[in-house]
Amino acid sequence: MYGSPLYVYSEKIIRQRARIVKKTFEGINLFPTFACKANNNPNLIRILKDEGFGTDVVTLGEYHASKMAGILDEMIVWNGNGKCINEMSVLSNVRYVNVDSIEELERWKKISTRTGQIPELFLRINPDVDPKTHPHISTGLKKNKFGIPIDMVDTALQKARNSNLKIVGFHVHIGSQITDFEPFAEAISQVVELSKRYDFGKINIGGGWGINYKDKELDLSQYQRTVVPLLRDFEEVVVEIGRYIVGPAGVLILKVEYVKRTHEKVFIVVDGGMNVLVRPAMYGAFHGIQVLNPEKEDKIEVDVVGPLCESGDILAKHLMLEIPKEGSYILIENAGAYGFSMASNYNSTLRPAEVLITEDGEPRLIRKRETFEDLFRTIV
Ligand SMILES: Cc1ncc(COP(=O)(O)O)c(C=O)c1O
């Protein structure tokens, strides 16, 4: 009915997980935001707005998605290490900005003297903590491009003195898909201590909660016992959670075009690959796969691959799977975060449609499949 490849999301799961986030911080004055880099569909962001969330945006595009969802500027936090002047003039009305560098602070200083418009600023701290996740999604090590090292904080605060900049606290986000609580505890306790030293009443602790793709996820009760008590004295705690909320709420449905057998291997060739879900190709990420219509019950080792002209166009390698019937469908699990939002038009393919299963169990189309007209709209 909707064709494939197709993303399908569950409203029920999104709401459940949004409520777990809030419950984890019970007793804390929380400003919960949804990191809409994980999924920018305004229909999903609207559900989170209804659950009391604002958004964390990185670009004008994500700001636009938030506006389409009806998120007020006062509920938006702006992140990023490459904010350009053009963006800075449009986004200076948002609630908070996380400043990534002393160089960026200088820019805000100039803008604030010119426009008089000053958002409240958090300084993003690089605490040099290893989050034990994939190197591409690790952000809080000294060698990573993000944040201000702790020993440069004094200099940063000096720069803000004698200006009309309002620095209200520190921000820390050490990476995504973190499944151990220790790196959170280590990074956040450093930034809590720093906040106390400088007498800041607000703190932004980012996101990064790891979900269960294969065999491990962040133990939230441990997080609640070790991390949350560190935050008790703050007047406000901002969080920016993406993957945890929408990852397990989405699946990707793909059609089996061929079951290709060579002397080496069996390849399950499906109608979408790194263009619709880049995580396996980009990070070697694991996603569970369900065969919806197996030829027979026995499992054999297969590679699940897409149709693009790249050997790297894979969805799973060396996976034990039932052989599906040609023309039937497979389902990729935990695809709701960094799935559609990282999809591309590589090989001039069309980005997929998205469907929401509403709380009353009805499917609702929330994004149409792209057309060739969409694909070439900008050609002159
Ligand atoms: C600054 C910042 N905040 C929040 C997030 C959201 O992370 P996650 O989706 O892992 O919760 C990210 C993503 O890496 C980020 O870079």
The ligand as a MOL file (V3000), in Angstrom:
LIG
                    3D

  0  0  0     0  0            999 V3000
M  V30 BEGIN CTAB
M  V30 COUNTS 16 16 0 0 0
M  V30 BEGIN ATOM
M  V30 1 C 25.3810 17.8840 21.1870 0
M  V30 2 C 24.5030 16.7020 21.0290 0
M  V30 3 N 23.4320 16.5790 21.8370 0
M  V30 4 C 22.6040 15.5200 21.7450 0
M  V30 5 C 22.8230 14.5180 20.8190 0
M  V30 6 C 21.8710 13.3650 20.7750 0
M  V30 7 O 22.4870 12.1800 21.0300 0
M  V30 8 P 21.6390 10.8340 21.1650 0
M  V30 9 O 20.8340 10.6950 19.9160 0
M  V30 10 O 22.6830 9.7950 21.2740 0
M  V30 11 O 20.7950 10.9640 22.3780 0
M  V30 12 C 23.9250 14.5900 19.9660 0
M  V30 13 C 24.2250 13.5140 19.0090 0
M  V30 14 O 25.2830 12.9760 18.9970 0
M  V30 15 C 24.7920 15.7250 20.0610 0
M  V30 16 O 25.8410 15.8560 19.2540 0
M  V30 END ATOM
M  V30 BEGIN BOND
M  V30 1 1 1 2
M  V30 2 1 2 3
M  V30 3 2 2 15
M  V30 4 2 3 4
M  V30 5 1 4 5
M  V30 6 1 5 6
M  V30 7 2 5 12
M  V30 8 1 6 7
M  V30 9 1 7 8
M  V30 10 2 8 9
M  V30 11 1 8 10
M  V30 12 1 8 11
M  V30 13 1 12 13
M  V30 14 1 12 15
M  V30 15 2 13 14
M  V30 16 1 15 16
M  V30 END BOND
M  V30 END CTAB
M  END
